[in-house]
């Protein structure tokens, strides 16, 4: 359990959401120091400096002499909860609350420990118990809101956070957590406003910056999102969520890729006619993607491409390029795609198609394939590419294996051809980044065709 040092300052980031965890240090500051024993002071000092072993030792001495010492029982419970020894922690929490039933902060921390164990309903019951006696206690309202968020009860969570903010309108943690509830309710603009407020109140608040950056990304404002996520990384280098989301909205996803003789340009609205011609080429589509819809009109295709230009791969799950010869930049000659893009597993399926025989014979497909693999493993930092090849396209299967793919399987009678009224099989191929880096043939080919070794690790 990660306890944050101050309920106004701390957060814990989990699966893209911020879960507030209350640390009793803020509560202990309110204790009457004159009542503390010297040993308890030592335990508390050790706790604050992160010396859990020393703190446990002092607390053990106290409890051996005074087993009903509520303060010592509570701090011992907190230490045990931090170590995820929740059964032992519960025993100490319950004893502390039994000996000091009016200490609401004990009850709040016990509720937070329950919340940490995903016992959210139990946590809510204890927060309500505190709030029945102190209805405006901010730490209880914030904890209640967090537990309600964990159960998906975002409307009630919003109410709890707003009530807490009426008591402490300048509390950045509350604004951040309110933003989480609003975002989950689909109120993205209001969530952005809450995250902005949190980050403005507390300038060194990387968690709020990450949440704001993700919300801006999802609202279709990638430039603002990038700036905010970069700020989060400056505040706290190495924050995984910031790095992952920056990667998802990096400009390279929509950039043209230039080779020596071939260039790959992302689909644009002006490519509609070429794509329609490809769809109408039955022989080509039989080998490229025979299940692609061929009934699209030119206006519909243009509208789809216009919409696609505003979407990044983290939304669409695809990266699509038109291949053209650099000496004939206005004449498209083929298609290249990464489809079924899985950003979590960093994996995608690779497709490539060159309709005209003369272009295939000119080496367009080989150079374009090297550019796609360079993009996938060096720019997009994928871990694996797969390729599914129809069993009746032996030429494509041979070319795929020559690119370093390994045949990983064969699915007999896997698909149904309506035109021929028969089932047919599919070859399953794959290449990992490790295989790619070790492929001497690709190294030599890329040096000859591109003037550089695409298998080498590059710094982006």
Order of alpha helices (4+ residues) and beta strands (2+ residues): beta-beta-alpha-alpha-alpha-alpha-alpha-alpha-alpha-alpha-alpha-alpha-alpha-alpha-alpha-alpha-beta-beta-alpha-alpha-alpha-alpha-beta-beta-beta-alpha-alpha-beta-alpha-beta-beta-alpha-alpha
